[in-house]
Amino acid sequence: MAATDDSAYVDHPLLVSSFIEQRLYQIQLAGTARKTDTLVCLPTGLGKTTVSLLVTATRLNSIGGTALFLAPTKPLVRQHVEFYRNALTIPDEDIVVFTGEVSPDDRAALWDDAQVVIATPQVIENDLIGNRISLNSVTHLTFDECHRATGEYAYVYIAERYHDDATNPRVTGMSASPGSDKEGIVTVCNNIGVSAVEVMTEDDADVAEYTYTTDVEWKHIELPDEIIQIRDALNDVIRDRLQQLKSLGVADTTQPDVSQKQLNQMRGKLQKLIDADNSDGYAGMSTHAEVMKLRRAVELVETQSVESVRRYFERQRNAAQSSGASKASQRLIAEPKVRQSMQLAESFDGTHPKFSRTRIILAQTLGIEGGERVIIFTESRDTAEALTEFLSASFDVQRFVGQNDTGRSEGMTQREQQKALTAFRSGEFEVLVSTSVAEEGLDVPEVDLVLFFEPVPTAIRSIQRKGRTGRQTEGRVVVLLAEDTRDEAYFWISRRRQKKMESELRSLKQSVDDIESSIISPQEELTTYNHDLSTETDAKASDEDTDAETDSDSDSDSDSDISKQKIADSAKDSQSGITDFAPNDSELSNTETETETETEREAQSAETASEEVYSTDTETNTAVSESPPTPDVDISEDTIEIVVDQRELDSTVPRSLSTRDAIQTRLETLAVGDYVLSDRVAVERKSATDFLDTLLDGNRSLFEQTGDLVRAYGRPVLILEGELTTLYTERNIDPSAIQGALASLAVDFDISILQTRNDSDTADMLETIATREQTSRDRSMSVHGEKSAKTLQEQQEYVVSSIADIGPVTAQSLLDAFGTVEAVMTAGEDDLTAVDGVGAVTATRIRDVVGSNYS
């Protein structure tokens, strides 16, 4: 390939000229990632995204198909889209965004024509479950911040589907911090299906020239007597509750600094008591919940601010006074020493010493030292807001928080977040006070100081936070540490885990073969075969990545195995394109997650993952304005179809069903029920908590839901998931009232009540019923049921909602707008799109159904 004018940049047919800087370490990483499913580990800010970009460019150029790039949050998706559109010669309209803000109809229409799709994982998961898209033609799948690929996070499901469905798969996982130990890294590798691990550390010569030293300073804070009084009163209650648990034989300590690991062990022992039908287990579990709440309050007053614990107490008081409040909440608020702590917090009129020290440090950095920008990280949104208000008297400050409204505080929209970052970059203000939303990978500008308002108890988050500084120049990190508090524990935990992670990464780099031999991916055999085939055909200059390249380039692609020195020499003589050697990546600012730790994360760990699903106004899937289109897929005679309500996507049941060979899932916004199994069987699924919530909810009661189900379907079913004994222990409700409700459902409503153990058991039950209905009984599928609507209004909504499967919510909007079914039928597309919830795609489908000739 001909040399470019500037040999410092990578040249490739799909890359904009003189855009991607040539870095040897990125070329090496991308060379491996092009040939093998690879986990790329690279320090924050050194260009993991560019590595993936180069692999994508090569795969699209040589094989074609679609590239799918997954990032955990919408801001990150937007950031990656901007980078890809600037870097690739592909038309902007062929690089598309898939987030919850794009309707399912539009996503289904965009998918087939797109060359690059950049998406949040939850949206792709939903589209796969609903059969709106297929991964068959995806030739490169990137998991950004792949350390999230654990448990039930969407990455795990998507990876499984990709390796099963794709004709020519290639996976690249990216993370600056894949795990704190070998087992964690291997788990991530197995979950996304990679067989190779490539690690670059700041010790590598090729990387070192692009990194700068980041000093970490620990500032010790002494708490005043007023705050210690609040803490000590709460600790007294914790001791009392732990003594109660000790008397049950599940606790071996009464010290208030009990670790989370010990609390988890206590919970496990209590669960065993419950499983043995021992009533002590239920009482103990409620006491355990009190301990968790109290520990959170202590943590807030010690490490955050008095204002944050004051707000926390207020929420606990409101929760205790609400309908169906838990016994733990009620006992907690009634406890005299807790009430004493609440009164002390209310009367406190001083300044938390962390606030004062923060102001002093900022004055030094921005005033005396002439700095320009500072980021402050805090765990609590309450603290972020209080700190922003406090510092605004001396500095230009803005807060930066997540998108979700918490009931006590408004979140920031994506547009507001982007506006704040843009203003921060341009110097319109000097201090950004952020929750964890800015920790992982957002393109935050280089700053003079990163201030941790508290130590972070995880190595991954600590690394991500420090990555905001030290990218272009030497950086500074200050951590505030309240003495004799959980801050000290978190300090040592974080320090130990971070050192262990750094050691693991170095060890991993030195013994990749050992790590790779521990990876037991379900696709290991296929990956090995593809790798061997690629190596063999490379030698023949005809492997899958060179088929399309040899037409325009006479050099063999086998240069992907070239030595580092040869690549360096080649770069000196002329700019070698990615098609000449293994495509390797340059750099984009690390893009990671938006996980904001809520102040009431009572029983949760410090790391939580945000999720999003499609909704017209919010990030939850509780009210979708349009049903997705019925997928145009061929269903064999042996395939069983199950219709899933959008709101069920929070559970793992739809995911489990969608991976079963005999099941074809379809997503709808169902007017009644959670699952439709035939024209006469619909299922309402409820956990014990759901059952009790709807039993007490006056707005959408259990009997209203089941009444609708009975009117629409001849064989309605209620599945109660989980242990039925929890029905009588989770709320302060008379057991006879619960038994009366169950009796009424069975006798008065003629609903079959089935019990399942868990999500997996529920999926098995649904498959069994659907198979009997559609195979043994030869029943058809109908989301509207076999019964007619009871009232004229219901019949009108039924008729309109059946048009192009638009769904009941949109049907009501149309009838409200036009008045009659006839007027809806005769309305033009312009009039239809004027109705709330009706887009151009839906309007076209309606006109096609109503106005097309029948044949």
C-alpha positions, 0 to 999 in steps of 0.5 A: 500500500502506498505511503501516506504523507504523514507516516505517524498515522495509520492508513486503511481504506476505511479509515480517514486519512491522518486521523489515527495515530500510529502506536506500536503497542496498539498495532500489536494488540489489534493484530492479535484481536483480528485473528483471535477472540481476545481480551485487551487489557490496557491502562485507562486513556491509552486507546483501547477503543482505537484497537477495536476500531482497527479490528472493525475496519479490517473485518468490514473491509475484508469480510463485510457484515456488521460490526456491533460495539457495546458500551454500558451507558448512553453517554458512552454510546454517543461518545463512541458514535462520534469517534467512529463517525469521525474515524471511519470513511463509512457514511454517518447514516450507516453508523447507527445508535441503538439505545432506549431512546430509539424505538424498537420499530426504528431499531428493527428497520435500521439493523439490516442496513447498518454497517456499524451499530453502537449500542447499550447491551440492554437494548440488544438483549431486548431485541434478541429476546424479541427476535427483532434482530439477528447476530448472524451477520455480525463479524465483529462484536466489541464488549467495552468495559467487559469486566461487567460480564459477570452474573446476569449482566446483559453481556453474558447473554449476548455473548452466548447468543453471538457465539451460537448464531454468528456465521463468522464471529470475532469478539474483542473485550476491552477493559483497563481493569478486568478483575482483581485476581486470576479467577475473575479474569478467567470468568470474564473471558469465559463469559464473553467467549474469548480465548486470548488475553493481551496485556499492556501495562505502564511498565512496557516500553511502548506504552511508557512514553504515553503515560505520566506519573500520578501521585496519590496523597492521603489526607487524614480527617479527624471527626468532631465530637458531634458527629462521633455522638451520632455514630456511637448511638447508631453503633450501640443499636448495631451491637444490640441487633448483632447480639440478637443474631448471635443468640440465634447462632448465626453471628460470632461477633457483636462489633459494629465494624462487622464486615460485609463478608461476615454479614453475607455469611450470617444471611446464608445461615439464616436462609438455611434456618428458613429452608428448614422451616425454622421461624427463627430464620424469618425473625433473624432475617428482619433483624439482619435487614436492620443491621444493614440499614444501620451500617449504611447510616453509620457509613454516611455520617462517618464518610460523607456528611451529616446532611446525607445521613439526615436525608437518609433518616428522612427516607427511612421515616417515610418508608416506615410510615408507608402502607405495607412497610417492612417490620425492619423499617418500623422497628428501626424508626421506633428505636430510641437511640436511632431517634436520638441520632436523628435528632442530633443530625437535625440539630447539627449546624456545623460543617463536616471536616471533609467539606472544609478540607476539600475547600482548602485543597481546591484553593491551593490547586486552583488558586496558589498553583494556578490549576484549571480543572478539578474533579471531585468523586463522591459515592453519594448523590446527596453529598454531591449536591451538598458539596456543590452548594457548599463550594459554589461560594468560592469556586465555579462548580457544577454537579454531574450525576446519573440520569435516573430521578431518585425520588429525592433528587432530579437526575441529569438528562443525557443532553444536560450531561453532555452540556456539562462536560462540554462546558468543563472542557472549554473552561466555563467552570473549574470544579466538577463534583461527580458521582460514579457516573464519570468514573469509567471512561467518559471523555472527561478532559485532563484535570489537574487534580482528582479528589476522592471524597472517600476511598473506593473499596474496589480496585476496578473503580479506584483505577478508573477514577485515577485514570481521569488524570495523568494522561497528558501530564503528571497528575495528582490524586488526593483521597480524604480519609476519615480516621477511625472509620470505614474509610480506613477499612476501604483504604486498606481493601482498595490498596490491597486489591489494586496491588493484587490486580497490578500484580495479576496483570503483570503475572498475566502478561508473563504467563498468558499461556497459563491463563488462556489454558484456564479459559473454558469457553463454550466456543473454545473448540470453534475458536481454536478451529477458526484460529488454526484455519486462519493461520493456515490460510494466512500462509496461503494469502487467502484467509478470511481477512485477506479475501477482499484485500488481495484485490487492492494490495499485493502484500500478503496478510501473513505479515500479521505475525511480523516481529515488533522490530519489522513493524517499527522499521516498516513504519519508518520507511513507509506507512503500512496500512492495517491491511498489510499487517495485523490491524492494531488499534490506536487510542480513544479515551476510555469509555466505561460505565455510568453506575451511580451508587445510591445512598440507600444501597443498604444491602448492595455492594459498592458497584452496581450496574445501571440498566436501561430498556426502551421507554418513551420517557424514562429509562425503565420499561414500564410504559412503552408507547408502541408494540414492536413489530411482529418479527418476519421470521420463519417458525417451523412446525416444531417451534413453540411461540411464547409472547412476552410482555416488555415489562418482564425483561427485568427478570431472566425468564425471557432470556432463558426462553429465548435461548431454547431451540424449541422456543420462539419468543416475541416481545409485545406490550400486553394489555393483560398478563406477562406471557401468552402461551396460546389463544386461551392461556395467558400467565401472570407471574408474581414473586411473593413481593409482587403479590403482596405489593399488588394486594395492597396497591389501590391503583392497580390491584391484584384483583383488577389485574386478574379480572382483566386476565379472566375476561380476555383468556379462557385458561388464565394462570397465576404463577407464584415464584419463590418460596410461598412461606415468604408470603407470610413473613415479608409484610406485616399482613394478617395471614388470613388476608393472604389466604383469603386472596388466594382462595378468591383467585382460585374460587371466584376468578377460576384462576389456576395457581401454580408455584415455581421455585425460581426463574429457571423453574418458571421458564420450564413451566412456561415451555411445558404449558406452551408445548402442550397447548400448541402441540398436543392441543393444537391451539393457535397463538393470539395476544388478544385471547379467545374471549371478546372484550366485555364493554364497547370501549374494550371492543373499540380498543381491541379493534384498533390495537389489532391494527399492525400490532400497535398495542393497547396504549397507542390504541387508546391514544388514537381513539382519544385523538380521533373519537371513533374507530372509523376515524382512525381507519380513514386518517392519513399518515400526517394526522396519525403521526400527530398523535402522541406515541405514533411515529412514522413507521407505525403510521405507515404500517397502519395505512398499509394494513387499512388501505392495501388490497387483500390477496 
